[in-house]
Amino acid sequence: MSTTDYSQIPTPSMCYVDFCLVPIGTGNVSVAREVAEVQKVLRASGLRHTMHSAGTTVEGSWDEVMKVIGQAHTVVHQTGAVRIQTSMRVGSRTDKAQTAEQKVKRVQDILAKDEQSA
């Protein structure tokens, strides 16, 4: 029998989350207004974030990132959306600090090197 106090396990110090928040039942196929509200919340948070065509990547401490995604839900609910469905991909690592921008640059550097040698 385990004696681990699971309530005391810390969350990772840093993470990145790629998320797509979708309001359901608004009667409108466009979600641009809701996305704009989410972006306002992210900007106010001070966390590093990058919007793309199918969602947003946000980086920071686990607790801060999860909090801002919850705040994004709240502001979209405040626009009148009764239901929201969000999908997330979450990454964390302990061997080094690496931003999403650095991850993309690493692949771009490999592609550039391959193009030069071709």
C-alpha positions in Angstrom: 0.0 0.0 0.0 1.4 3.4 -1.0 1.9 6.1 1.6 2.5 8.9 -1.0 0.5 12.0 -0.3 -0.7 12.7 -3.8 -2.0 16.1 -2.8 1.6 17.3 -2.2 2.9 16.4 -5.7 4.0 19.6 -7.4 3.1 20.6 -10.9 5.8 21.0 -13.5 7.7 24.2 -13.2 7.2 25.1 -16.9 5.0 23.8 -19.7 3.5 24.7 -23.1 0.0 24.1 -24.1 -1.4 24.2 -27.6 -5.2 24.7 -27.2 -8.2 25.2 -29.3 -11.3 26.6 -27.5 -14.6 26.2 -29.3 -17.8 27.8 -28.1 -20.8 25.5 -28.9 -24.4 26.5 -29.6 -23.8 30.2 -30.3 -25.7 30.1 -33.6 -22.7 31.5 -35.4 -20.2 29.5 -37.4 -17.5 32.2 -36.9 -15.6 32.2 -33.7 -13.5 35.3 -34.4 -15.0 37.5 -31.7 -14.5 34.8 -29.1 -10.9 34.2 -30.2 -10.3 37.9 -29.9 -11.5 37.8 -26.3 -9.2 34.9 -25.6 -6.3 36.8 -27.1 -7.1 39.8 -24.8 -6.9 37.5 -21.8 -3.6 36.0 -22.9 -2.1 39.5 -23.6 -3.1 40.6 -20.1 -1.6 37.5 -18.5 1.9 38.4 -19.6 2.6 34.8 -20.7 4.3 34.1 -23.9 1.7 33.0 -26.5 1.4 32.5 -30.2 -1.9 32.4 -32.0 -2.2 30.3 -35.2 -5.0 29.3 -37.5 -6.3 26.5 -35.4 -5.6 27.6 -31.9 -3.0 29.2 -29.6 0.2 28.0 -27.9 0.8 29.5 -24.5 3.9 29.0 -22.3 4.7 29.4 -18.7 4.4 27.7 -15.3 1.8 24.9 -15.2 -0.4 26.7 -12.8 -0.3 30.1 -14.7 -1.0 28.4 -18.0 -3.9 26.4 -16.7 -5.3 29.4 -14.9 -5.2 31.6 -18.1 -7.0 28.8 -20.1 -9.7 28.8 -17.3 -9.9 32.5 -17.6 -10.3 32.2 -21.3 -13.3 29.9 -20.7 -14.8 32.4 -18.4 -14.6 35.4 -20.8 -16.0 33.3 -23.6 -18.9 32.2 -21.3 -19.4 35.9 -20.6 -20.0 36.5 -24.4 -23.0 34.3 -24.1 -21.5 30.9 -25.0 -23.2 28.4 -22.6 -21.0 25.5 -23.6 -17.3 25.4 -24.5 -15.2 22.5 -25.7 -11.4 22.8 -25.5 -8.8 20.4 -26.8 -5.3 20.7 -25.5 -1.9 19.2 -26.1 0.4 19.8 -23.1 4.2 19.4 -23.0 6.7 19.7 -20.3 10.3 18.7 -19.9 12.8 18.7 -17.1 16.1 18.4 -19.0 16.2 21.9 -20.4 14.3 25.1 -20.8 13.0 25.5 -24.4 10.4 27.9 -25.8 8.0 27.0 -28.5 9.8 29.5 -30.7 13.1 27.7 -30.1 11.5 24.4 -31.0 10.3 25.8 -34.3 13.6 27.4 -35.0 15.4 24.1 -34.4 13.4 22.5 -37.2 13.8 25.5 -39.5 17.6 25.3 -39.0 17.6 21.6 -40.0 15.5 22.4 -43.1 17.8 25.3 -44.1 20.9 23.1 -43.7 19.3 20.3 -45.8 18.4 22.8 -48.5 22.0 24.2 -48.6 23.5 20.7 -49.0 21.0 19.6 -51.7 
